[in-house]
Structures are given as structure tokens and as C-alpha cells.
Amino acid sequence: MTGLATFWTQGDAVIRGVALLLLLMSISAWVVIFWKGWLLRRVRSDLERAVPAFWAAPSLDAGREALTAFDRERALTPLLAAAVATPPGGTLEARGHVDSQLTRRLRDALHGVLAQLQFGQVLLASIGSTAPFIGLFGTVWGIYHALVGISVAGSMSIERVSGPVGEALVMTAAGLAVAIPAVLAYNIFGKMVAGSEAELEGFAHDLREMVLDASRM
């Protein structure tokens, strides 16, 4: 802690700016990690309960009620709403074939749900890919700043070099400490989103077939 305080005191505006940027990136990453972990676990639980409850319902209205009760994050109800919607008359959408209209509405609804599930992934990827380089920049600048200070002092020894250089290397370690959790979370959440996406696509496909069968009858 004393070394960090000394490094902060002796650092210039660039070093402090890099340190604050890394701190901001770390806080942002952890907020997204906790929020997305909570969200995706809820969505996974909702899918496991809501889909069977919907298909076990005796009617469409009962199925809608069951879906609404279990779908806490509204990942499935937009698909059902799109499946049973009726396009307004006199529009280009209404002139299309029934299965084409249905496919378009379900596709748009699915894209909206996936955008909700994927929110924050870009931030995690950006932090994971840039934080190590930001930390490395802080280290290079810190070493340069330390060497300039030593040359101004007019004396050079291993003791005078090792301290400032060692403190500057903390910036590289900080960059890695910010990046590693973001990269791991990005990969884990990507797998979870892909699993939810497969189930949502299956549910959308089944809804499409149900509506088309009802229209033929």
C-alpha cells in the first residue's frame, strides 16, 4: 500500500489518468459481470419452467398466462405476442403470405430478445482486449518518468532505479487484473447466451408451426 501511495504521489497526470481509467474499467466490468450473471441465470430458469408450462396448458389463453407467470425477464412473451399478432390491413406486411408474415415477426422479436441478452458483451470484450495495453502504456510512461527524475537528480544506482521501475510495473499487473475477469466472463456469458438462443429459436419454431397448423384448420 505504501508503494502504491508513493507511486501515486510521484506519478504525473498521465500515470494518474491511466490508473483512474483502469479503475473505471474494472468497476464497469464487475458491474456488468454481476448483472449479466444474475440476468442469464434467471433467463435460464425461466426457460426451463415457462416452456413446459406453456405447452402443458389446455388453451392458448391459459398458455399465455402460464408463460407470463414464469417469464420474469420477458424473453418468451415477445415471441408469443409476435406469433399471434395480426398485421394492420392495407400494409405491405399484410399482403405477404401468412407463413412469411409469421417468420418476419418472430425473427424481429427474437432479435430483440437476443439483443437484451447480449447487452454488455461488447463492453466486456473491449475491456478484456484493451486493459493490458493501457496498463503497459502506464508502465512504459512510469519508467520514463522515473528515469527522467533520476537523470535530473544526477545520480544513477540500482537502488534508485529498482524502486521506481518496480512501482511502474504495477500498472501492467493492474491492466491484467482488469482484463482477465472480463475475458473469462465474456466467454462464460457467450456460452450461456448461445444456450438460451438455441432454446428461444426452438420455441419460436414451435410457435410458428402451431400458428400455421391452426390457420390450415
N, C-alpha and C positions, 0 to 999 in steps of 0.2 A: 504493500500500500504506500509506503514511503517512497519507493522508486517511482510509482505512478504519479504521486503528487509532485515529485521533483521533475519528472518528465513533463507534466502539465505546466508547471511553473516556468521551466526553462524553454518550453516549446513556443514557437511563434504562432501567428494567426493561422497559417496553413495547417500546422500539426493539430491545433485545437479544432479547426474546422473539419479535418478528416476524422478525428476522434468523435466529434459530435455527430457526423454523418453516419459513422459505423454504429453509434449508439441508437440513432433514429432507425436505421435499417434493422437492427436487432429487435428493437421494440415492435416495429411493424411486422416483422416475420413471426414473432411469437404470438402476437395478437391474431394474425391470420391462422397460425397453426392451431391454436386453441379453439378458435371459432369454427374452422373447417372440420377439425376433428369431431367437435360436438355436432355440427350440422350433418356430416356424412354418416355418422353413427345413427342419428335419428332417422335419416332417409332410408338407410338400410333396414332398420327396424320397421319403419312404416311399410316398406315394400313387402317384407315378409308377412306382415299381418293384413295389409289392406287388400292385396291382390286376391288371396284365397277368400277373404270375406266378401269381396265383390262378386266373384263367380259363384259363391255359395248362396247368394241372395235369390229369392224367388222371382223378383221382378227388377226392372231397370231402376225404378224409383228406390226400391229397397237397397239395391246395389249402390246407388249414388249416396244414400245415407250412410251405408257402411264404409264406403270409400272416404267420405268426408270426416267420419269419426276417427279413422285411423291415419289419415294422410295429414299429419301435423305440419309438414313443410311444403304442402301443396305441390308435390311432384307428380301426382297421378290425376288429381281432379282437372287440371287443364287439358289433359289428354281426353278424358271423358267428355268434357264440355265441347272440345273440338269435334269429337266423333258424332255427337247428337245435334250439333248446331245446324241451322238451316240458313243458307246464304240468302241475302235480300234479293228479291226479284228485280229483273231489269239490269243486272250486273253481269260482267264478263264471267265472274265466278259461277253464277247460277246457270250460265249457258253450257258449262262443261258437263261431261259425263259424271254420274254420281260417284263412281269409284275414283275418278280424277280429283273431284272436289274433296272427297274424304281424305285422299292421300295428301293433298296440299295442306289441308287444315291440320292434320295430325303431324305432318312434318314441321310446320311452323310452331305448333305447340311443343313438340319435342325439342326443337332448337331452343326455345325459351327456357324450358326446364333445365336443359344441359348448360346453358349459359349461367343459370343460377348456381348449379353445382360446381362449375369450373371457375367461378369467381374467386380471385385471389391467387390462382395458379401462376399467372404472368408475374405477379409481384414476387412470389417465392422463387421463380426461375431467374428473375432479374437480380434479386439479392444474392442467390447462390452463385451466379456467374460473375458478378461484378465486385462483391465484397473482398475476395482475396486480392484483386488488383488494386482496390482502393487502399487496403492495408499495406500492400507492398509499396505503393506510392508514398504512404505516410512514413514507412521505414526508410526509403531512399532519401526523402526530404529531411527526415530527422537526422540521419547520418551526415548529410551535407551540412545541415545547420550546426551539428556538433563539431564537425571538422573545421568549419569556419570559425566557430568560437575558440577552438583550441589554437588555430593559427593566429588569431588576434592576440591570444594570451601569450604567444611566443614561446611556448614550451610544449614538447611532444614526448609522451611516455605511454607505456602500455596501460598504466593505471588511469591516465586521463582519457585514453581512447576507449577502453573497455566499458567504462560506466555509461557514457552517452550512447555508444553503439548498442550495448545490451538493452538500454531503455528504448531505443528506436525500434529494435526488433519486436518489441511488444505490439507494435502496430500490425505486423504481419500475423502474429498469433491472434490478435483481435479480429482481423479480417477472416481468418479461417474459422474462428469460433462463431462468427456471424453466418458464414456461408454453409458450414456443414449441416446444421439443423434445417436450414431452408432447403437444401438439396434433398436430404432424406425425407423431409415432409412432402416435398413436391413429388417424389417417386411413389411414396405410400399413397398420397391422395389421388395421384393419377390412376393407380390400380383400383382404388375404391370407386372413383368416378366411372372408370371403364366397366366395372361390375354392375353398378347401378344403371349405366347406359344400356347394357345388354338387357336387363330386366325391363327397363322402360320401353325399349324397342319391341320386345316381345309382347308387352301389354298393349302397345299401340297397334301391333299387327293383329292381335286377337280382337281388339275393339273394331278394327276395320272389317274383319271377317264377320263379326256379329252384326254390324250395321248393314253390310251388303246382303247377308242372308235374310235379314228382316225385310229389306227392300224388295228382294226377289219374291218373298212370300206374300 
